Amino acid sequence: VLCSQALSSGRQYWEVDTQYCNDWAIGVASWTMARNQMLGRTMDSWCIEWKGTGKLSAWTMAKETVLGSDRPGVVGIWLDLEEGKLAFYSVASQESLIYECEVSASSPLHPAFWLFGLRDRGGGFPALCYPIPDSRGARYPDPKGVRDPKASVPRRTPSSAPPPAEPRGGGAARVGKTSLIMSLVSEEFPEEVPPRAEEITIPADVTPERVPTHIVDYSEAEQSDEQLHQEISQANVICIVYAVNNKHSIDKVTSRWIPLINERTDKDSRLPLILVGNKSDLVDYSSMETILPIMNQYTEIETCVECSAKNLKNISELFYYAQKAVLHPTGPLYCPEDKEMKPACIKALTRIFKISDQDNDGTLNDAELNFFQRICFNTPLAPQALEDVKNVVRKHISDGVADSGLTLKGFLFLHTLFIQRGRHETTWTVLRRFGYDDDLDLTPEYLFPMLKIPPDCTTELNHHAYLFLQSTFDKHDLDRDCALSPDELKDLFKVFPYIPWGPDVNNTVCTNERGWITYQGFLSQWTLTTYLDVQRCLEYLGYLGYSILTEQESQASAITVTRDKKIDLQKKQTQRNVFRCNVIGMKSCGKIGVLQALLGRNLTRQKKIRDDHKSYYAINTVYVYGQEKYLLLHDISESEFLTEAEIICDVVCLVYDVTNPKSFEYCARIFKQHFMDSRIPCLIVAAKSDLHEVKQEYSISPTDFCRKHKMPPPQAFTCNTADAPSKDIFVKLTTMAMYPHARLRCMCTCNRCTFCICQNFLNSDLLQSVKNKIFTAVLNRLRAQVAEWGATLLADDEGSVTHQVHAVSSVEDSIFMESSRGPLFLEARHVTQADLKSSTFWLRASFGATVFAVLGFAMYKALLKQR
């Protein structure tokens, strides 16, 4: 017989009563074991076996080990899947280890047994005993106190590591408090016990949870109530010790100690309590029947442990439970009176469910459950184990499973079941993996990871972050219209403690005709947040579970810190993708129109914007030479002097109103004050160009001003169009921000057409220098040649004009025909031939260079179109 519960991780303990069965075998086996196979005779089953012949044997992986002839009445089984160990105990009267072995299996294990020859005992069946919750939610202690001293729950990450646990020992005199502490330290019972032990610190490396533990003793004879109150205020957990053979000490637990502790603590933040029954070696009975009503009455009691300082029984377990009460407290999770989880816990687990529901269909399918299991416990679940989990949920609630997936109700029910069965460390492991602290608040270390940003550097999202945001958008775009409706946006922000975006976001990024944020607008808003406030971006990514879903160390892995802008200027190239443009001008000069035009909105759409929804930022993508870049526009309010923060940008857009004669004067003054001597490129925009232009009241015209300061000419702009306004000036601004070292003189603003590319190349300083050198060399050669030709015509009296022309056209023939002439003349003619060859070379070289340049640009344009 196999138990329906599959065990794939953690540590488990259960008991089997064998007193009314003649022959039996008890152990664990994998699900693949066939019904016709015997337990322990396969490679994936382990057991101990008793036969009527009086032999107790252990069977592990088809090998038998004879253990003796003593028959245990009640067998306790301890399965530690983290360390791969299986132990069998005899726990009928006093626990003792029967057999221990190692286990390893590729699939989850199930408790298993086989029986033969049942004897009637008023029911006739062996009892499998698990620690279960009582009617008020209190946990029974482990049967007979059997617990592995190294038992542990999954460890917390360093970012969520708690402060050192500080258990305080309290209790009546002569109950053995000090003996317990000294037995733990020396691992032997002390012969002489002082009235009070000194404070002891257990190092982190020897504790299961890897946290230091300070143990403080209290002596009622030596210390006052005021000292006790001070110790209580500093404690994380309190162990109340009583003697199991002294009823008076048990009565003082409720008459003195618990009321005294509760007086000094708030009702909502009660300290966890551990009841410790010492001197169990002096009696042959348990005090649990007396203690259980007390545990039911006081919900702050985590558990009760019976131990003995004399024979070292359950000493390590006592302090393990004390640590567990601090690290995995029940109070923040569960309300025993109402038998349900507290609202804060439900809220946290709901967020975890929504993050884990990656397809946003309201259920966790097998793939999502396995991913959740792996990131929380580093172990995936086998298909049968997943089905077992669903069957448990189906058995208790009708709507816990839908379409073969676990619903939110089923997810919450499972965690309620864990807590009720005393496995609240499982819930705490999940909560802390998703960034929660002991108060169920997201920790600052989770929301704001360390990120160093040097001066003059900016922050951008990297490729992995954009992929994550793309999947987040697709997850919540349920109608697949490439836009998020208000309901879809609200559903996205359910994992946030507040709504992060205000109504002005619709006027900051692109939206569709209905005013819903598009996919491009969604990415643009995240890009804007990253550029302006990277800490807030890290916080938002933390709410979305970026580090969980991408399996990264923190949200900082989503951020790229650009290099210093000075290095970009030196190398004359940049690797940045986001460029900031400050838009400066007088009030009502058309700056808002420029910002909204970047989003593709004409004047008609701009008039519909409410005053309280206006935005001073606008961001959208711009294509420059086939590359997608983000241009961020910032409207700078009119003032006499700009602050340092208002000057920092990649490019400046100076806007003036062509209908206002005083508008340009403000732009000129701001330019001279802040940007004339800087390396920040500037572009002047003549807004409202569709209206009648008036003469500006300034010493020179805007065109002459630009020519004087070697700036591009003023760019005419209007948003009073039937369709979306032209984006030429935005391409121009982005190009100037990308190449601040270049002086682009092209009158066209696209910088993409063949005319712009060729014009910029022909006007470059390099080409102008090469052209001047070629022309100078050619003219010098031709001047000398013409002078020699004139001298030849005058000296040759006998030759006719026709003959001289023939000599010019056919130089080599003329030289050989007149070889009888004087040597000086011949030498002059040979010099002339060399000069002619040199001139021809330079002419051919200049012509070839021109043809090469034209063909090169044609090929570049063809490749650019393909890209």
Buried (B, 14 or more C-beta within 10 A) or exposed (E): EBBEBBBBBBBBBBBBBBEBBEBBBBBBBBBEBEEEEBBBBBEBBBBBBBEEEEBBBBBBBEEEEEBEEEBBEBBBBBBBBBEEBBBBBBBBEEBEEBBEBEBEBEBBBBBBBBBEEBEEEEEEEBEBBBBEBBEBBBBBBBBBBBBBEEBBBBBBEEBBBBEBBBBBBBBBEBBBBBBBBBBBEEEEBBEEBEEBBEEBEBEEEEBBBBBBBBBBBBBBEEBEEEEBEEBBEEBBBBBBBBBBBBEEBBBBBBEBBBEBBBEBBEEEEBBBBBBBBBBBBEEEEBBBEBBBEBBBEBBBBBBBBBBBBBEBBBBBBBBBBBBBBBBBBBBBBBBBEEEBBBEBBBEBBBBBBBBBBBBBBEBBBBEBBBBBBEBBBEBBBBEBBBBBBBEBBEEEEEEBBBEEBBBBBBBBBBBBBBBBBBBBBBBBBBBBBBBBBBEBBBBEBBBBBEBEEEEEBBBBBEEBBBEBBEEBBBBBBBEEBBBBBEEBBEBBBEBBEEEBBEEBBBBBBBBBEEEBBBBBBBBBBBBBBBBBEBBBBBBBBBBBBBBBBBEBEBBBBBBBBBBEBEBBEEEEEBEBBBBBBBBBBBEEBBBBBBBBBBBBBBBEBBEEBEEEEBBBBBBBBBEBBEEEBBBBBBBBEEEEEBEEEBBEBBBBBBBBBBBBBEBBBBBBEBBEEBBEEEEBBBBBBBBBBBEEEEEBEBEEEBEEBBEEBEBBBBBBBBBBEEEEBBBBBBBBBBBBBBBBEEBBEBEBBBBBEEEBBBBBBEEBEEBEEEBEEBEEBBEEBBEBBEEBBEEBBEEBEEBEEEBBEBBBEEBEEBBEEBEEEEEEEBEBBEEBEEBBEBBEEBBEEBEEBEEEBEEEBEEBBEEEEEE
